[in-house]
Amino acid sequence: MRSPREMAAAALEGQPPTLDEVTPWLEPVSLAQLGQLMAAAGWLREQALGSEVEFCAIVNARSGRCSEDCAFCAQSARHRTQAEVYPLMGEDEIVARGRAAAKAGASRFGIVTSGRDCPSGAELETICGASARLREEGLVSPCVSLGLLKLAQAERLAQAGVRRYHHNLEAGPSFFPSICMSHSFQARVDSVRAARAAGLEVCVGGIVGLGESPRQRAELAQAVAGLFPQSVPLNFLNPIPGTPLEAVPRLTPLQALAAVAVFRLLNPRAHLRTCGGREQILGRLAPLMYLAGASATMTGNYLTTEGRQPQDDRDDLAALGLTLREFIEHA
């Protein structure tokens, strides 16, 4: 069995580790074992992406009443949660949120809507209009996360100046039916491919700690890698009351850090972006995510839960000797 450093060196040369190799590392039995894994993943991040860290921020532009049954989601109409419900924001409000994200240090700004499918008609044009204005202002790169996607919609978004489409796989193919029955794993894959076919970059990741086995966690990382995303958002389940997963035990901080490192080994050159749940799961160990291979994070609030203040995230970078990546158009 290869050591983590041997796996990292091979991954840098385009030879990622196998599921059999990485799965045992997802349940660290000691700090020494985790340290060995993190050191290899941190070295790989440094070699592939340097010492810059990228911030992104999002706006929950339309909330609640989703028809899908994703077991983790507070916005599903099938679950009884305290999530807000409101229609699509206006173009001016979305643009204002994007400007605020840029001021906080984000180089990417994601417009997110609840619901199964990408909006159409007037709603799609509102999103396109906001994206075009943000692109023209040159303060932040507009991204969108709008659900299942068709090629024509992807082409319209690209035409409006959207740079990147976000669409998570959520879970690996063998575990996906355990957390969603209202659409298929393949439908998610097809949406990512539609975005890429339209010339958009893709941001593809998922959630760990849904109740999956360590091997299924590694399977998700491998499935994500197979789509060759520019960005991999990694979320940690923070169980929401009223959802079917409300009683699922949280990952420990050490399990979460091991997941970051394994996702880095399987996605050596993508920006690995820690997102929802990092404060609740990692707690005071959150800055160690960069040593475990993360090269980006989502700052500010998430969809239905509060996040971390951008200044606190900037302070972490300074303490670790890392640099916040500045927004440069076409970068």
Secondary structure in CASP SS format (residue, H / E / C, confidence):
PFRMAT SS
TARGET T0000
AUTHOR 0000-0000-0000
METHOD secondary structure of the structure
MODEL  1
M C 1.00
R C 1.00
S C 1.00
P H 1.00
R H 1.00
E H 1.00
M H 1.00
A H 1.00
A H 1.00
A H 1.00
A H 1.00
L H 1.00
E C 1.00
G C 1.00
Q C 1.00
P C 1.00
P C 1.00
T C 1.00
L H 1.00
D H 1.00
E H 1.00
V H 1.00
T H 1.00
P H 1.00
W H 1.00
L H 1.00
E C 1.00
P C 1.00
V C 1.00
S C 1.00
L H 1.00
A H 1.00
Q H 1.00
L H 1.00
G H 1.00
Q H 1.00
L H 1.00
M H 1.00
A H 1.00
A H 1.00
A H 1.00
G H 1.00
W H 1.00
L H 1.00
R H 1.00
E H 1.00
Q H 1.00
A H 1.00
L H 1.00
G C 1.00
S C 1.00
E E 1.00
V E 1.00
E E 1.00
F E 1.00
C E 1.00
A E 1.00
I E 1.00
V E 1.00
N E 1.00
A E 1.00
R E 1.00
S E 1.00
G C 1.00
R C 1.00
C E 1.00
S C 1.00
E C 1.00
D C 1.00
C C 1.00
A C 1.00
F C 1.00
C C 1.00
A C 1.00
Q C 1.00
S E 1.00
A C 1.00
R C 1.00
H C 1.00
R C 1.00
T C 1.00
Q C 1.00
A C 1.00
E C 1.00
V C 1.00
Y E 1.00
P C 1.00
L C 1.00
M C 1.00
G C 1.00
E H 1.00
D H 1.00
E H 1.00
I H 1.00
V H 1.00
A H 1.00
R H 1.00
G H 1.00
R H 1.00
A H 1.00
A H 1.00
A H 1.00
K H 1.00
A C 1.00
G C 1.00
A C 1.00
S C 1.00
R E 1.00
F E 1.00
G E 1.00
I E 1.00
V E 1.00
T E 1.00
S C 1.00
G C 1.00
R C 1.00
D E 1.00
C C 1.00
P C 1.00
S C 1.00
G H 1.00
A H 1.00
E H 1.00
L H 1.00
E H 1.00
T H 1.00
I H 1.00
C H 1.00
G H 1.00
A H 1.00
S H 1.00
A H 1.00
R H 1.00
L H 1.00
R H 1.00
E H 1.00
E H 1.00
G C 1.00
L C 1.00
V C 1.00
S E 1.00
P E 1.00
C E 1.00
V E 1.00
S E 1.00
L C 1.00
G C 1.00
L E 1.00
L C 1.00
K C 1.00
L H 1.00
A H 1.00
Q H 1.00
A H 1.00
E H 1.00
R H 1.00
L H 1.00
A H 1.00
Q H 1.00
A H 1.00
G C 1.00
V C 1.00
R C 1.00
R E 1.00
Y E 1.00
H E 1.00
H C 1.00
N C 1.00
L C 1.00
E E 1.00
A C 1.00
G C 1.00
P C 1.00
S C 1.00
F C 1.00
F H 1.00
P H 1.00
S H 1.00
I H 1.00
C C 1.00
M C 1.00
S C 1.00
H C 1.00
S C 1.00
F H 1.00
Q H 1.00
A H 1.00
R H 1.00
V H 1.00
D H 1.00
S H 1.00
V H 1.00
R H 1.00
A H 1.00
A H 1.00
R H 1.00
A H 1.00
A C 1.00
G C 1.00
L C 1.00
E E 1.00
V E 1.00
C E 1.00
V C 1.00
G C 1.00
G E 1.00
I E 1.00
V E 1.00
G C 1.00
L C 1.00
G C 1.00
E C 1.00
S C 1.00
P H 1.00
R H 1.00
Q H 1.00
R H 1.00
A H 1.00
E H 1.00
L H 1.00
A H 1.00
Q H 1.00
A H 1.00
V H 1.00
A H 1.00
G C 1.00
L C 1.00
F C 1.00
P C 1.00
Q C 1.00
S E 1.00
V E 1.00
P E 1.00
L E 1.00
N E 1.00
F E 1.00
L C 1.00
N C 1.00
P C 1.00
I C 1.00
P C 1.00
G C 1.00
T C 1.00
P C 1.00
L C 1.00
E C 1.00
A C 1.00
V C 1.00
P C 1.00
R C 1.00
L C 1.00
T C 1.00
P H 1.00
L H 1.00
Q H 1.00
A H 1.00
L H 1.00
A H 1.00
A H 1.00
V H 1.00
A H 1.00
V H 1.00
F H 1.00
R H 1.00
L H 1.00
L H 1.00
N C 1.00
P C 1.00
R C 1.00
A C 1.00
H E 1.00
L E 1.00
R E 1.00
T E 1.00
C C 1.00
G C 1.00
G C 1.00
R H 1.00
E H 1.00
Q H 1.00
I H 1.00
L H 1.00
G H 1.00
R H 1.00
L H 1.00
A C 1.00
P C 1.00
L H 1.00
M H 1.00
Y H 1.00
L H 1.00
A C 1.00
G C 1.00
A C 1.00
S C 1.00
A E 1.00
T E 1.00
M E 1.00
T C 1.00
G E 1.00
N C 1.00
Y C 1.00
L C 1.00
T C 1.00
T C 1.00
E C 1.00
G C 1.00
R E 1.00
Q C 1.00
P H 1.00
Q H 1.00
D H 1.00
D H 1.00
R H 1.00
D H 1.00
D H 1.00
L H 1.00
A H 1.00
A H 1.00
L H 1.00
G C 1.00
L C 1.00
T E 1.00
L E 1.00
R C 1.00
E C 1.00
F C 1.00
I C 1.00
E C 1.00
H C 1.00
A C 1.00
END
